[in-house]
Amino acid sequence: MALLDGSTGRPPTGLDEKALGEPNVLSCWHDQRSTIVCAAKKRSDERVFALDATTFKELWSIDSKDKSRLLPNVTTAWHGAVYTFTDNGPVVLDALTGKDKATGVGLAPSEVNDYAGLSGRREISAHPAIGQGQHATHHTTVSRPTQGPPNPSTPKGGLWRGLGCLSGSVIAGLG
């Protein structure tokens, strides 16, 4: 596994590849501002870390060996916020420091943009983005389509496909 510059196909200048280790699984999210957040797995060793998107220098790291903190599972990142969940529930981390930015947020969206955050697996819930420090009081749930004949009341392209436009964006004015 490796991080590559999309324009050159090579590792970015400034990236310490040895610091990445040799993970079996590497998932990364760009917060659309200044940070790349990655989750790396190698057997029983797991780590979440952030890189400066310009210099590729490591900003912070949380390791599964650190028993003073629960290792967060990253769902997405956006405008300075890293959306995660732990055994204790959803947590928003500061993308630059890795410190808790908000707890008790109610959900860890997997897709977000300026308008909504999506969460769920079998059913997708859309939660409106309403601003920093405020919480949504209602949301809309859409069931994942099943195999079978198309529903004539579904718009062309399907509602499910229409939700794909949220991919790559974030939620709720935390950033």
C-alpha positions as CSV (number, residue, x, y, z in Angstrom):
1,M,0.0,0.0,0.0
2,A,1.2,3.5,-0.7
3,L,0.1,7.1,-1.0
4,L,0.6,8.5,-4.4
5,D,0.4,12.0,-5.9
6,G,-2.5,11.9,-8.4
7,S,-0.7,14.2,-10.9
8,T,2.6,12.2,-10.9
9,G,1.7,8.7,-9.8
10,R,4.6,8.8,-7.4
11,P,4.8,9.2,-3.6
12,P,4.5,12.9,-2.7
13,T,7.6,14.9,-2.0
14,G,8.0,15.2,1.7
15,L,6.1,12.0,2.6
16,D,8.0,9.7,5.0
17,E,7.0,6.3,3.6
18,K,8.8,4.5,6.5
19,A,6.5,6.3,8.9
20,L,3.5,4.8,7.1
21,G,4.8,1.3,7.7
22,E,3.6,-1.4,5.4
23,P,-0.1,-1.6,6.1
24,N,-2.4,-4.3,4.6
25,V,-5.2,-1.8,4.5
26,L,-4.8,2.0,4.1
27,S,-7.9,4.3,3.8
28,C,-7.5,8.0,3.5
29,W,-9.8,11.1,3.4
30,H,-9.0,14.6,2.4
31,D,-10.9,17.2,4.4
32,Q,-11.1,19.5,1.4
33,R,-9.0,22.1,3.2
34,S,-5.5,21.2,4.5
35,T,-5.5,17.7,6.0
36,I,-5.4,14.1,4.8
37,V,-6.6,11.6,7.5
38,C,-5.7,8.0,7.1
39,A,-6.5,4.7,8.9
40,A,-3.9,2.0,8.5
41,K,-4.2,-1.7,9.5
42,K,-1.4,-4.3,9.6
43,R,-2.6,-7.5,11.3
44,S,-3.5,-6.6,14.9
45,D,-1.8,-3.2,14.7
46,E,-4.0,-0.3,13.8
47,R,-3.4,3.4,13.6
48,V,-5.2,6.6,12.6
49,F,-3.1,9.6,11.6
50,A,-3.2,12.9,9.8
51,L,-0.8,14.5,7.2
52,D,-0.5,18.1,6.1
53,A,-2.0,18.0,2.6
54,T,0.8,20.3,1.3
55,T,4.0,19.1,3.0
56,F,2.8,15.5,3.8
57,K,4.4,15.8,7.3
58,E,2.6,13.8,10.0
59,L,0.4,16.1,12.2
60,W,-0.7,13.5,14.7
61,S,-1.3,9.8,15.3
62,I,-3.4,7.5,17.5
63,D,-2.2,4.0,17.8
64,S,-4.1,0.9,18.9
65,K,-1.2,0.1,21.3
66,D,-2.0,3.3,23.2
67,K,-4.4,2.1,26.0
68,S,-5.1,5.6,27.3
69,R,-7.4,6.3,24.4
70,L,-9.9,4.4,22.2
71,L,-8.8,4.0,18.6
72,P,-11.5,5.9,16.5
73,N,-12.9,4.4,13.4
74,V,-12.9,7.1,10.7
75,T,-16.0,7.5,8.6
76,T,-15.1,10.8,6.7
77,A,-13.3,14.1,7.0
78,W,-14.4,17.6,6.1
79,H,-13.3,21.2,6.6
80,G,-11.1,20.5,9.7
81,A,-13.4,17.9,11.2
82,V,-12.7,14.1,11.3
83,Y,-15.9,12.1,11.8
84,T,-15.4,8.9,13.8
85,F,-17.0,6.4,16.1
86,T,-15.7,4.4,19.0
87,D,-17.2,1.9,21.4
88,N,-18.4,4.9,23.3
89,G,-20.2,6.4,20.3
90,P,-19.5,9.1,17.7
91,V,-16.7,11.6,18.2
92,V,-15.6,14.5,16.0
93,L,-11.8,15.1,16.0
94,D,-9.9,18.2,15.1
95,A,-8.2,17.4,11.8
96,L,-5.1,19.4,12.7
97,T,-4.5,18.1,16.3
98,G,-6.4,14.8,16.6
99,K,-8.0,16.0,19.8
100,D,-11.7,15.6,20.5
101,K,-13.6,18.5,18.9
102,A,-17.1,17.3,19.8
103,T,-18.6,14.3,21.6
104,G,-22.2,13.2,21.9
105,V,-22.8,14.3,18.3
106,G,-25.3,11.5,17.7
107,L,-23.9,10.1,14.4
108,A,-20.7,9.6,12.4
109,P,-21.7,10.3,8.8
110,S,-20.1,8.4,6.0
111,E,-20.8,11.1,3.3
112,V,-21.2,14.8,3.9
113,N,-21.5,18.2,2.1
114,D,-22.6,21.7,2.9
115,Y,-26.2,20.5,3.0
116,A,-26.4,17.1,4.7
117,G,-24.6,14.2,6.2
118,L,-25.5,10.6,5.3
119,S,-25.3,7.7,7.8
120,G,-26.5,4.1,7.9
121,R,-25.9,0.9,6.0
122,R,-29.2,-0.8,5.1
123,E,-31.2,2.4,5.4
124,I,-29.6,5.7,4.7
125,S,-30.5,8.6,6.9
126,A,-29.9,12.2,5.7
127,H,-29.3,14.7,8.4
128,P,-29.5,18.4,7.6
129,A,-26.4,20.5,8.1
130,I,-27.5,23.4,10.3
131,G,-24.4,25.2,11.7
132,Q,-21.8,25.0,14.4
133,G,-23.1,24.0,17.9
134,Q,-26.6,23.2,16.7
135,H,-28.1,19.8,16.3
136,A,-30.6,18.5,13.8
137,T,-33.9,17.5,15.2
138,H,-35.2,15.5,12.3
139,H,-33.9,13.5,9.4
140,T,-35.1,11.6,6.3
141,T,-34.5,7.9,5.9
142,V,-34.3,6.1,2.5
143,S,-34.2,2.3,2.2
144,R,-31.5,0.8,0.0
145,P,-33.1,-0.5,-3.2
146,T,-33.8,-4.2,-3.5
147,Q,-33.6,-6.4,-6.6
148,G,-36.8,-6.5,-8.6
149,P,-38.8,-4.4,-11.0
150,P,-38.3,-0.6,-10.8
151,N,-40.8,1.5,-8.9
152,P,-42.6,3.8,-11.5
153,S,-42.8,6.6,-8.9
154,T,-39.0,6.8,-8.5
155,P,-37.4,9.6,-10.6
156,K,-35.3,8.7,-13.6
157,G,-31.9,7.6,-12.3
158,G,-33.4,6.6,-9.0
159,L,-33.3,8.4,-5.6
160,W,-30.4,6.2,-4.5
161,R,-28.3,7.4,-7.4
162,G,-29.3,10.9,-6.6
163,L,-27.9,10.6,-3.1
164,G,-24.5,9.9,-4.6
165,C,-24.0,13.6,-5.3
166,L,-23.2,14.0,-1.6
167,S,-20.0,11.8,-1.9
168,G,-16.8,13.6,-0.9
169,S,-18.4,16.4,1.1
170,V,-19.2,17.1,4.9
171,I,-21.8,18.1,7.6
172,A,-23.0,20.6,10.1
173,G,-20.7,23.6,10.2
174,L,-18.1,22.1,12.5
175,G,-15.3,23.1,10.2
